């Protein structure tokens, strides 16, 4: 693609998307931006959240991206109007997931695994065509990943508690509002019978392919992380990121 493909996040939950895209399109230039200095936004007053989101979108658009991929539900919720004014194609994680679920799992049993603030905002629930929808808050599970505690007694216990309401049910699809929840697949598989867990990275990769021509897939590959915490701190917190990348710090 002629230009940068930008991935906009707040915390680290969208890193799996960035990694998948970089692997799927190795000749493209990707720039991933987050705002770890102020994350999590949910602990801040609404007016401050709106200003942070405004700044996030403005900051990423200064990079003149050819495509903008938004992987943060918070940015989607609070920045909806500003995103409508962006003059490049925008791929939103909620739109991509809803389209995938309704196309492949209509009238099925679905688990929506997302942060409490996302569930409360009702970004997804009313848009699914489902038989049964089970909403499960992922806040504590995300902390497990961030603290490097996957595949431990604590992670198995946390998953068992979170999924208690569906342990004996047949689930067709588990939707991960935060893409990095895929890192808990082993624990979830231990307690829940399910057919599929969304790989949001591949879902968005397919959406990205729709706006790219074959000629545009022949550029020079580059992966840049734009973050406002020190490089060492970012690398420590993003311990599961398995693609090569350069870091550009900003204030």
For each residue, the residues with C-beta under 8 A, 3 or more apart:
1: 5 28 29 66 67 212 216 217 219
2: 66 216 219
3: 29 64 65 66 67
4: 29 30 31 63 64 65 66
5: 1 21 25 28 29 30 31 65 66 67 69 208
6: 30 31 32 33 60 63 65 67 68 69
7: 14 17 18 21 30 31 32 33 69 71
8: 14 33 56 57 60 68 69 70 71 72 75
9: 12 13 14 15 18 32 33 34 35 71 72 75
10: 34 35 39 40 41 52 56 72 74 75
11: 34 35 36 39 40 72
12: 9 15 34 36 146 180 237 238
13: 9 16 71 72 142 178 179 180 181
14: 7 8 9 17 18 32 34 71 72 93 178 179 180
15: 9 12 18 19 32 179 180 238 240 241
16: 13 19 20 179 180 182 183 200 201 240
17: 7 14 20 21 69 71 93 179 200 201 204
18: 7 9 14 15 21 22 30 32 71 201 223 225 241 243
19: 15 16 22 23 201 241 242 243
20: 16 17 23 24 199 201 202 204 205
21: 5 7 17 18 24 25 28 30 69 201 204 205 208
22: 18 19 25 26 28 30 221 223 243 245
23: 19 20 26 243
24: 20 21 201 202 205
25: 5 21 22 28 30 205 208 212 217 221
26: 22 23 221
27: 217 218 219 220 221
28: 1 5 21 22 25 217 219 221
29: 1 3 4 5 219 220 221 222 223 224
30: 4 5 6 7 18 21 22 25 222 223 224
31: 4 5 6 7 60 63 65 224 225 226
32: 6 7 9 14 15 18 223 224 225 226 245
33: 6 7 8 9 56 59 60 63 225 226 227
34: 9 10 11 12 14 39 225 226 227
35: 9 10 11 38 39 52 55 56 228
36: 11 12 39 227 228 229 233 234 237
37: 228 229
38: 35 41 44 52
39: 10 11 34 35 36
40: 10 11 43
41: 10 38 44 49 52 53 74
42: 49 74 115 117
43: 40
44: 38 41 48 49 52
45: 48 49
46: 49 50
47: 50 51
48: 44 45 51 52
49: 41 42 44 45 46 52 53 74 78
50: 46 47 53 54 78
51: 47 48 54 55
52: 10 35 38 41 44 48 49 55 56
53: 41 49 50 56 57 74 75 78 79 82
54: 50 51 57 58 79 82
55: 35 51 52 58 59
56: 8 10 33 35 52 53 59 60 75 79
57: 8 53 54 60 61 75 79 82 83 86
58: 54 55 61 62
59: 33 55 56 62 63 226 250
60: 6 8 31 33 56 57 63 65 68
61: 57 58 64 65 68 86
62: 58 59
63: 4 6 31 33 59 60 226
64: 3 4 61
65: 3 4 5 6 31 60 61 68 88
66: 1 2 3 4 5 88 89
67: 1 3 5 6 88 89 90 91 208 211
68: 6 8 60 61 65 83 86 88 89 90 91
69: 5 6 7 8 17 21 90 91 93 204 208
70: 8 75 76 79 83 90 91 92 93
71: 7 8 9 13 14 17 18 93 179 200 204
72: 8 9 10 11 13 14 75 76 93
73: 76 77 93 94 114 115 117 118 121 123 177
74: 10 41 42 49 53 77 78 117 118
75: 8 9 10 53 56 57 70 72 78 79 83
76: 70 72 73 79 80 83 92 93 94 123
77: 73 74 80 118 121 123
78: 49 50 53 74 75
79: 53 54 56 57 70 75 76 82 83
80: 76 77 83 84
81: 84 85
82: 53 54 57 79 85 86
83: 57 68 70 75 76 79 80 86 90 92
84: 80 81
85: 81 82
86: 57 61 68 82 83 90
87:
88: 65 66 67 68
89: 66 67 68 211
90: 67 68 69 70 83 86
91: 67 68 69 70 95 96 204 207 208 211
92: 70 76 83 95 96
93: 14 17 69 70 71 72 73 76 96 97 179 200 204
94: 73 76 97 98 123 124 127
95: 91 92 98 99
96: 91 92 93 99 100 200 203 204 207
97: 93 94 100 101 124 175 177 198 200 203
98: 94 95 101 102 124 127 128
99: 95 96 102 103
100: 96 97 103 104 198 203
101: 97 98 104 105 106 110 128 130 173 175 198
102: 98 99 105 106 127 128 129
103: 99 100 106
104: 100 101 173
105: 101 102 108 110 130 172 173 196
106: 101 102 103 129 130
107: 129 130 131
108: 105 130 131 172 173
109: 130 131 132 134 169 170 171 172 173
110: 101 105 128 130 131 132 133 134 171 172 173 174 175
111: 133 134 135 136 163 166 171 173 174 175 192 194
112: 119 124 125 128 133 134 135 136 175 177
113: 136 138 141 162 174 175 176 177 178 181
114: 73 118 119 124 135 136 137 138 175 176 177 178
115: 42 73 118 119 137 138 139 142 177 178
116: 119 120 137 139
117: 42 73 74 120 121
118: 73 74 77 114 115 121 123 124 177
119: 112 114 115 116 122 125 135 137
120: 116 117
121: 73 77 117 118
122: 119 125 126
123: 73 76 77 94 118
124: 94 97 98 112 114 118 127 128 175 177
125: 112 119 122 128 133 135
126: 122
127: 94 98 102 124
128: 98 101 102 110 112 124 125 133
129: 102 106 107
130: 101 105 106 107 108 109 110 133
131: 107 108 109 110
132: 109 110
133: 110 111 112 125 128 130
134: 109 110 111 112 165 166 169 171
135: 111 112 114 119 125
136: 111 112 113 114 162 163 165 166
137: 114 115 116 119 140 162
138: 113 114 115 141 142 162 176 177 178 181
139: 115 116 142 143
140: 137 143 144 158 161 162
141: 113 138 144 145 158 159 162 181 184
142: 13 115 138 139 145 146 178 180 181
143: 139 140 146 147
144: 140 141 147 149 150 154 155 158 184
145: 141 142 148 149 150 180 181 183 184 240
146: 12 142 143 237
147: 143 144
148: 145 239
149: 144 145 152 154 155
150: 144 145 155 183 184 186 187
151: 155 186 187
152: 149 155 156
153: 156 157
154: 144 149 157 158
155: 144 149 150 151 152 158 159 184 187
156: 152 153 159 160 187 190
157: 153 154 160 161
158: 140 141 144 154 155 161 162 187
159: 141 155 156 162 163 184 187 188 190 191
160: 156 157 163 164 167 190 191
161: 140 157 158 164
162: 113 136 137 138 140 141 158 159
163: 111 136 159 160 166 167 188 191 192
164: 160 161 167
165: 134 136
166: 111 134 136 163 169 171 192
167: 160 163 164 191 192
168:
169: 109 134 166 193
170: 109 193
171: 109 110 111 134 166 174 192 193 194 195
172: 105 108 109 110 194 195 196
173: 101 104 105 108 109 110 111 194 195 196 197 198
174: 110 111 113 171 188 192 194 196 197 198
175: 97 101 110 111 112 113 114 124 198
176: 113 114 138 179 181 182 197 198 200
177: 73 97 112 113 114 115 118 124 138 181
178: 13 14 113 114 115 138 142 181
179: 13 14 15 16 17 71 93 176 182 200 201
180: 12 13 14 15 16 142 145 183 240
181: 13 113 138 141 142 145 176 177 178 184
182: 16 176 179 185 197 199 200
183: 16 145 150 180 240
184: 141 144 145 150 155 159 181 187 188
185: 182 188 189 197
186: 150 151 189 190
187: 150 151 155 156 158 159 184 190 191
188: 159 163 174 184 185 191 192 194 197
189: 185 186 192 194
190: 156 159 160 186 187
191: 159 160 163 167 187 188
192: 111 163 166 167 171 174 188 189
193: 169 170 171
194: 111 171 172 173 174 188 189 197
195: 171 172 173
196: 105 172 173 174
197: 173 174 176 182 185 188 194
198: 97 100 101 173 174 175 176 203
199: 20 182 202 203
200: 16 17 71 93 96 97 176 179 182 203 204
201: 16 17 18 19 20 21 24 179 204 205
202: 20 24 199 205 206
203: 96 97 100 198 199 200 206 207
204: 17 20 21 69 71 91 93 96 200 201 207 208
205: 20 21 24 25 201 202 208 209
206: 202 203 209 210
207: 91 96 203 204 210 211
208: 5 21 25 67 69 91 204 205 211 212
209: 205 206 212
210: 206 207
211: 67 89 91 207 208
212: 1 25 208 209 216 217
213: 216 217
214: 217 218
215: 218
216: 1 2 212 213 219
217: 1 25 27 28 212 213 214
218: 27 214 215
219: 1 2 27 28 29 216
220: 27 29
221: 22 25 26 27 28 29
222: 29 30 246
223: 18 22 29 30 32 243 244 245 246
224: 29 30 31 32 245 246 247 248
225: 18 31 32 33 34 234 238 245 246 247 248
226: 31 32 33 34 59 63 247 248 249 250
227: 33 34 36 234 247 248 249 250
228: 35 36 37 249 250 251
229: 36 37 233 234 237 249
230: 233 234 249
231: 234 235 247 249
232: 235 236
233: 36 229 230 236 237
234: 36 225 227 229 230 231 237 238 247
235: 231 232 238 239 247
236: 232 233 239
237: 12 36 146 229 233 234
238: 12 15 225 234 235 241
239: 148 235 236
240: 15 16 145 180 183
241: 15 18 19 238 245
242: 19
243: 18 19 22 23 223
244: 223
245: 22 32 223 224 225 241
246: 222 223 224 225
247: 224 225 226 227 231 234 235
248: 224 225 226 227
249: 226 227 228 229 230 231
250: 59 226 227 228
251: 228
